[in-house]
């Protein structure tokens, strides 16, 4: 791959298994994939690690790279903080505490991250209340939780970066506090342990290695749910311990489905949207100045929310039913002291030093005159094309092919319908 033209990403195409079927190319929301000569797919544009190509590939040739891809990179002592989506992977009869205990058989230090979600809800409520009283306040505010959405905004809608709230995500808060606790208690030397996130998401690695808003991530790596599923399943059969590791109510567990984040907040004008296509459409409308009446958007790139992540195992609709049962079982009231959470907010506990958000793209910086000339070349090529949108040229659509021709990356004679005519 041409490194000068590639963005940092953790999705990989196995060229030996790829048949050049173009399905991944058609599925990519940022049009980052090309299939030259319809032989092997290649990522040549800006990849946001959404995992749509993973879902689309019938050959299993596309996979996400995680820390679990090379277990030798794990720290000597491994601390696990798992997405609550993990609780929904084993059916309604396996309780969240059993899942955590099963993890503990292989990873001695395991934390219920769902509890931090409840604290996070309080912080967002307080931030929204502050925003209501500000003159010229930014609206709507956007959740920072989904790393794919963050990178999509950075790539296609950079003017909306300021709408993403400046609160640290629950996974980062959990990792930060676990490290502080272990350091203060002198459990390990800091070089001996690492905190790893068990995730349904193909974009977690890039959010750890190249975070958009933090100077550096508090996490040391990520393991896919699909990588630990069989391990947990085996350990579930051998459970003997009766330790209570699960701390959250149904509020924290409910985050696994679309709408779960805003369901844990006080009354307000909030909206939840899931799926990369729907998310893109709504971001386009926000950029146009619409939805100023909405206070907060919960965007998730995966259909039905994180339970639809590309690294999950369970069917997303069965997982949704399991989450609904757990929410009813563990209640819809937060298990925390509001006054303490409010005090932590006022002391800045939910905030951290940040860097200016930006995302590496493959677009060269052009002067205004150069950009106009480039656009004229694109339009000239585009007008000559038959508009079949067939993908036989190895590009996702005719417009992208015209851009590649204008940029000298492709020859117009690669258009098969044009040659035939």
C-alpha positions as CSV (number, residue, x, y, z in Angstrom):
1,X,0.0,0.0,0.0
2,X,1.2,3.5,-0.8
3,X,1.8,4.9,2.7
4,X,1.8,8.4,1.5
5,X,-1.8,8.0,0.4
6,X,-3.1,5.9,3.3
7,X,-4.7,7.1,6.5
8,X,-3.9,5.4,9.8
9,X,-6.4,2.5,10.1
10,X,-6.7,-1.0,11.6
11,X,-8.8,-2.8,8.9
12,X,-6.8,-5.2,6.7
13,X,-7.6,-7.0,3.4
14,X,-6.2,-10.4,3.0
15,X,-5.2,-10.4,-0.7
16,X,-5.0,-14.2,-0.8
17,X,-8.6,-14.6,0.1
18,X,-10.0,-11.6,-1.8
19,X,-11.8,-12.4,-5.1
20,X,-12.2,-8.8,-6.3
21,X,-16.0,-8.9,-6.0
22,X,-16.2,-5.1,-5.3
23,X,-18.8,-5.6,-2.5
24,X,-16.5,-4.0,0.1
25,X,-15.8,-1.1,-2.3
26,X,-19.5,-0.5,-2.7
27,X,-20.1,-0.6,1.1
28,X,-17.3,1.8,2.0
29,X,-18.9,5.1,3.2
30,X,-15.7,7.1,2.6
31,X,-15.0,5.5,-0.9
32,X,-11.6,4.5,0.3
33,X,-11.4,1.1,-1.5
34,X,-10.5,0.4,-5.1
35,X,-10.4,-2.9,-6.9
36,X,-8.0,-2.3,-9.8
37,X,-8.6,-4.7,-12.8
38,X,-11.3,-6.4,-10.5
39,X,-8.5,-8.5,-9.0
40,X,-7.8,-7.5,-5.4
41,X,-9.4,-4.8,-3.2
42,X,-7.0,-2.2,-1.8
43,X,-7.6,0.5,0.8
44,X,-6.1,3.6,-0.9
45,X,-8.3,6.4,0.6
46,X,-9.2,7.6,4.1
47,X,-10.5,4.7,6.1
48,X,-12.5,5.4,9.2
49,X,-12.5,1.8,10.5
50,X,-16.3,1.5,10.4
51,X,-16.2,-2.2,9.5
52,X,-18.8,-2.0,6.7
53,X,-16.3,-3.8,4.4
54,X,-16.0,-6.6,7.0
55,X,-19.7,-7.1,7.0
56,X,-19.9,-7.0,3.2
57,X,-17.1,-9.4,2.3
58,X,-18.5,-12.9,1.6
59,X,-15.0,-14.4,1.6
60,X,-14.0,-13.3,5.0
61,X,-11.0,-11.5,3.5
62,X,-11.4,-8.3,5.5
63,X,-10.6,-8.2,9.2
64,X,-10.0,-5.8,12.0
65,X,-6.6,-5.7,13.6
66,X,-6.7,-5.6,17.4
67,X,-4.3,-6.3,20.2
68,X,-5.8,-9.8,20.2
69,X,-4.4,-10.3,16.7
70,X,-1.0,-10.6,18.3
71,X,-1.4,-11.8,22.0
72,X,2.3,-11.5,22.5
73,X,1.9,-7.7,22.7
74,X,-0.3,-8.0,25.8
75,X,1.3,-6.7,29.0
76,X,2.5,-9.1,31.7
77,X,-0.5,-8.2,33.9
78,X,-3.7,-7.5,31.9
79,X,-6.6,-5.5,33.3
80,X,-9.8,-5.9,31.4
81,X,-12.6,-3.3,31.0
82,X,-15.4,-4.7,28.8
83,X,-18.1,-3.0,26.8
84,X,-21.5,-3.9,28.2
85,X,-22.3,-5.4,24.7
86,X,-20.3,-8.4,25.9
87,X,-23.1,-9.2,28.4
88,X,-25.6,-9.6,25.6
89,X,-23.6,-12.3,23.7
90,X,-24.4,-15.3,25.8
91,X,-28.2,-15.3,25.9
92,X,-30.7,-14.2,28.6
93,X,-29.7,-17.0,31.1
94,X,-26.1,-15.9,31.6
95,X,-25.9,-12.9,34.0
96,X,-23.4,-10.0,33.6
97,X,-21.7,-11.1,36.8
98,X,-21.1,-14.6,35.4
99,X,-19.6,-13.1,32.3
100,X,-17.2,-11.0,34.4
101,X,-16.3,-14.0,36.6
102,X,-15.6,-16.1,33.5
103,X,-13.3,-13.4,32.2
104,X,-11.6,-13.3,35.6
105,X,-10.5,-16.9,35.2
106,X,-8.3,-15.9,32.3
107,X,-7.6,-12.2,33.2
108,X,-7.3,-11.7,36.9
109,X,-8.3,-8.0,37.0
110,X,-11.7,-7.4,35.5
111,X,-13.8,-4.2,35.7
112,X,-17.5,-3.5,35.1
113,X,-17.3,-0.6,32.7
114,X,-21.1,-0.2,32.5
115,X,-20.9,1.5,35.9
116,X,-18.9,4.4,34.4
117,X,-21.6,4.8,31.8
118,X,-24.0,5.9,34.6
119,X,-21.5,8.4,35.9
120,X,-21.0,9.7,32.3
121,X,-24.8,10.2,31.9
122,X,-24.7,12.5,34.9
123,X,-21.8,14.5,33.4
124,X,-23.7,14.9,30.1
125,X,-26.8,16.0,31.9
126,X,-24.9,18.7,33.7
127,X,-23.1,19.9,30.5
128,X,-26.5,20.1,28.7
129,X,-28.0,22.2,31.5
130,X,-25.0,24.6,31.3
131,X,-25.4,24.8,27.5
132,X,-29.1,25.7,27.8
133,X,-28.3,28.9,29.6
134,X,-25.5,30.1,27.3
135,X,-26.0,32.8,24.8
136,X,-25.0,31.6,21.3
137,X,-24.6,28.0,22.6
138,X,-23.7,25.3,20.1
139,X,-26.6,23.1,19.2
140,X,-27.1,20.3,18.7
141,X,-24.4,18.7,20.9
142,X,-23.0,15.4,19.6
143,X,-22.0,12.3,21.7
144,X,-18.2,11.5,21.5
145,X,-18.7,7.8,22.3
146,X,-18.7,6.3,18.8
147,X,-15.1,6.5,17.3
148,X,-16.4,5.8,13.8
149,X,-18.8,8.8,14.0
150,X,-16.0,11.0,15.3
151,X,-13.8,10.1,12.4
152,X,-16.6,10.5,9.9
153,X,-17.2,14.0,11.2
154,X,-13.4,14.8,11.1
155,X,-13.2,13.5,7.5
156,X,-16.5,14.8,5.9
157,X,-17.9,17.3,8.3
158,X,-15.0,19.1,10.1
159,X,-17.1,22.1,10.8
160,X,-19.1,19.9,13.2
161,X,-16.2,18.9,15.3
162,X,-17.0,21.7,17.7
163,X,-20.4,20.1,18.3
164,X,-18.8,16.9,19.9
165,X,-18.9,17.4,23.6
166,X,-15.5,17.6,25.5
167,X,-16.3,14.8,28.0
168,X,-14.0,11.8,28.1
169,X,-15.7,8.6,26.9
170,X,-16.5,5.9,29.6
171,X,-13.9,3.5,28.2
172,X,-11.2,6.1,28.7
173,X,-12.4,7.1,32.1
174,X,-12.4,3.5,33.2
175,X,-8.9,3.0,32.0
176,X,-7.6,6.2,33.6
177,X,-9.1,5.3,37.0
178,X,-7.9,1.7,36.9
179,X,-4.4,2.9,36.2
180,X,-4.5,5.5,39.0
181,X,-5.9,3.0,41.5
182,X,-3.3,0.3,40.7
183,X,-0.5,2.9,40.7
184,X,-1.6,4.4,44.1
185,X,-2.0,0.9,45.7
186,X,1.4,-0.1,44.3
187,X,-0.1,-3.4,43.0
188,X,2.2,-3.5,40.0
189,X,5.0,-1.5,38.5
190,X,3.5,0.8,35.8
191,X,5.5,-1.0,33.1
192,X,4.1,-4.4,34.0
193,X,0.4,-3.9,33.5
194,X,-1.9,-2.6,30.7
195,X,-5.6,-1.9,30.5
196,X,-7.4,-3.4,27.5
197,X,-10.9,-2.8,26.3
198,X,-13.1,-5.7,25.1
199,X,-15.0,-4.2,22.2
200,X,-17.6,-4.9,19.4
201,X,-16.0,-2.2,17.3
202,X,-13.4,-2.3,14.6
203,X,-12.5,1.4,15.2
204,X,-11.4,1.0,18.8
205,X,-7.7,0.4,17.9
206,X,-7.4,3.6,15.9
207,X,-9.2,5.5,18.7
208,X,-6.5,4.2,21.1
209,X,-3.4,4.6,18.8
210,X,-4.5,7.9,17.3
211,X,-7.2,9.5,19.6
212,X,-9.0,12.4,18.0
213,X,-9.4,14.5,21.2
214,X,-7.0,13.2,23.8
215,X,-3.3,13.8,23.7
216,X,-2.9,10.0,24.3
217,X,-5.3,7.2,25.2
218,X,-5.4,5.7,28.7
219,X,-6.0,2.3,27.1
220,X,-3.2,0.1,26.0
221,X,-5.1,-1.9,23.5
222,X,-8.4,-3.6,22.5
223,X,-9.6,-7.2,22.1
224,X,-12.6,-8.1,19.9
225,X,-15.6,-9.8,21.5
226,X,-15.2,-12.4,18.8
227,X,-11.6,-13.1,20.1
228,X,-12.6,-13.8,23.7
229,X,-16.1,-15.3,23.1
230,X,-15.0,-19.0,23.1
231,X,-12.7,-18.4,26.0
232,X,-15.5,-17.0,28.1
233,X,-17.9,-19.7,27.0
234,X,-15.5,-22.4,28.2
235,X,-14.9,-20.6,31.5
236,X,-18.6,-20.3,32.1
237,X,-18.8,-24.1,32.4
238,X,-16.2,-24.1,35.2
239,X,-17.4,-21.2,37.4
240,X,-17.2,-21.8,41.1
241,X,-16.6,-18.3,42.5
242,X,-19.3,-16.2,44.0
243,X,-17.6,-12.8,44.0
244,X,-19.7,-9.8,42.9
245,X,-18.0,-7.9,40.1
246,X,-21.1,-6.4,38.4
247,X,-21.9,-3.0,39.8
248,X,-24.1,-1.3,37.3
249,X,-27.9,-1.0,37.0
250,X,-29.8,-1.5,33.7
251,X,-28.8,2.1,32.7
252,X,-25.2,1.2,32.0
253,X,-26.1,-2.2,30.4
254,X,-28.6,-0.4,28.1
255,X,-25.8,1.4,26.3
256,X,-25.4,-1.6,24.1
257,X,-28.4,-0.7,22.0
258,X,-29.2,2.5,20.0
259,X,-30.9,4.9,22.3
260,X,-29.4,3.4,25.4
261,X,-27.1,6.3,26.1
262,X,-29.9,9.0,26.1
263,X,-32.3,6.6,27.9
264,X,-30.1,7.0,31.0
265,X,-30.4,10.8,31.0
266,X,-33.0,13.2,32.5
267,X,-35.7,14.6,30.3
268,X,-34.5,16.6,27.4
269,X,-34.8,17.0,23.6
270,X,-32.5,14.2,22.6
271,X,-32.3,12.0,19.5
272,X,-30.6,8.6,18.8
273,X,-29.6,7.6,15.2
274,X,-27.9,4.4,14.2
275,X,-26.4,3.1,11.0
276,X,-23.6,4.7,9.0
277,X,-25.9,5.8,6.1
278,X,-28.5,7.3,8.4
279,X,-25.8,9.0,10.5
280,X,-24.3,10.5,7.4
281,X,-27.7,11.9,6.3
282,X,-28.4,13.5,9.7
283,X,-24.9,15.0,9.8
284,X,-25.5,16.5,6.4
285,X,-28.7,18.1,7.8
286,X,-27.0,19.4,10.9
287,X,-24.3,20.9,8.7
288,X,-27.1,22.7,6.8
289,X,-28.3,24.3,10.0
290,X,-31.2,21.9,10.8
291,X,-32.0,20.3,14.1
292,X,-31.1,23.3,16.2
293,X,-34.1,22.3,18.4
294,X,-32.3,19.1,19.3
295,X,-30.0,19.4,22.4
296,X,-28.0,16.2,22.0
297,X,-27.5,13.5,19.3
298,X,-26.5,10.0,20.2
299,X,-25.0,8.7,16.9
300,X,-23.9,5.1,16.4
301,X,-22.4,3.9,13.2
302,X,-23.7,0.3,13.6
303,X,-27.3,-0.6,13.0
304,X,-29.2,-1.0,16.3
305,X,-26.2,0.4,18.1
306,X,-23.0,-1.3,19.4
307,X,-24.7,-4.7,19.5
308,X,-24.5,-4.6,15.7
309,X,-20.7,-4.1,15.8
310,X,-18.6,-6.1,13.3
311,X,-16.7,-7.8,16.1
312,X,-19.8,-9.2,17.9
313,X,-20.9,-12.9,17.8
314,X,-24.6,-12.9,18.7
315,X,-27.3,-11.9,16.3
316,X,-28.0,-8.2,16.9
317,X,-31.7,-8.7,17.4
318,X,-31.3,-11.5,19.8
319,X,-28.7,-9.4,21.7
320,X,-31.2,-6.5,21.7
321,X,-33.8,-8.7,23.4
322,X,-31.2,-9.8,26.0
323,X,-30.2,-6.2,26.7
324,X,-33.9,-5.3,27.2
325,X,-34.3,-8.1,29.7
326,X,-31.2,-7.1,31.7
327,X,-32.4,-3.4,31.7
328,X,-35.7,-4.5,33.3
329,X,-34.0,-6.9,35.7
330,X,-31.3,-4.5,37.0
331,X,-33.6,-1.4,37.0
332,X,-33.6,1.9,35.3
333,X,-32.3,4.0,38.2
334,X,-28.6,4.8,38.4
335,X,-26.6,3.1,41.2
336,X,-24.6,6.1,42.2
337,X,-24.7,9.2,44.5
338,X,-25.7,12.1,42.3
339,X,-24.1,14.7,44.7
340,X,-20.7,12.9,44.4
341,X,-21.0,12.7,40.6
342,X,-21.9,16.4,40.5
343,X,-18.9,17.3,42.6
344,X,-16.6,15.2,40.4
345,X,-18.0,17.1,37.4
346,X,-17.4,20.5,39.0
347,X,-13.8,19.5,39.8
348,X,-13.1,18.5,36.2
349,X,-13.0,14.7,36.8
350,X,-14.8,14.1,33.5
351,X,-12.5,16.3,31.4
352,X,-8.9,16.0,30.4
353,X,-6.2,17.7,28.5
354,X,-7.1,17.5,24.8
355,X,-5.4,18.2,21.6
356,X,-7.0,19.9,18.6
357,X,-9.1,17.3,16.7
358,X,-7.9,16.5,13.2
359,X,-7.9,13.5,11.0
360,X,-5.3,12.6,8.4
361,X,-6.8,12.5,4.9
362,X,-5.3,11.8,1.5
363,X,-6.4,15.1,0.0
364,X,-3.6,17.4,-1.1
365,X,-3.9,21.0,0.0
366,X,-4.7,23.0,-3.1
367,X,-4.9,26.7,-3.7
368,X,-8.3,28.1,-4.7
369,X,-7.3,28.3,-8.4
370,X,-5.9,24.7,-8.3
371,X,-9.1,23.4,-6.7
372,X,-11.2,25.1,-9.3
373,X,-9.1,23.6,-12.1
374,X,-9.3,20.1,-10.5
375,X,-13.1,20.4,-10.2
376,X,-13.4,21.4,-13.9
377,X,-11.3,18.4,-14.9
378,X,-13.5,16.1,-12.8
379,X,-16.7,17.5,-14.4
380,X,-15.2,17.2,-17.8
381,X,-14.4,13.5,-17.3
382,X,-17.7,12.9,-15.5
383,X,-19.8,14.2,-18.4
384,X,-18.1,11.7,-20.8
385,X,-19.1,8.7,-18.6
386,X,-22.2,6.7,-19.3
387,X,-23.3,6.8,-15.7
388,X,-23.9,3.1,-15.2
389,X,-22.5,3.0,-11.7
390,X,-21.3,-0.6,-12.3
391,X,-18.0,-0.5,-10.5
392,X,-16.2,-2.4,-13.4
393,X,-13.6,0.3,-13.4
394,X,-12.6,-0.6,-9.9
395,X,-14.1,2.5,-8.3
396,X,-17.2,2.7,-6.2
397,X,-19.1,5.1,-8.5
398,X,-18.7,7.2,-11.6
399,X,-18.0,10.4,-9.6
400,X,-15.1,8.8,-7.7
401,X,-13.8,7.4,-11.0
402,X,-13.8,10.8,-12.5
403,X,-11.9,12.2,-9.5
404,X,-9.3,9.4,-9.9
405,X,-8.9,10.2,-13.6
406,X,-8.6,13.9,-12.9
407,X,-5.9,13.2,-10.2
408,X,-4.0,10.9,-12.5
409,X,-4.7,7.8,-10.5
410,X,-6.7,6.1,-13.3
411,X,-7.1,6.2,-17.1
412,X,-10.5,6.9,-18.6
413,X,-10.2,3.8,-20.8
414,X,-10.8,1.7,-17.6
415,X,-14.5,2.5,-18.0
416,X,-15.9,-0.7,-19.6
417,X,-19.3,0.6,-20.8
418,X,-17.5,3.6,-22.4
419,X,-15.1,1.3,-24.2
420,X,-18.0,-0.9,-25.5
421,X,-19.9,2.1,-26.8
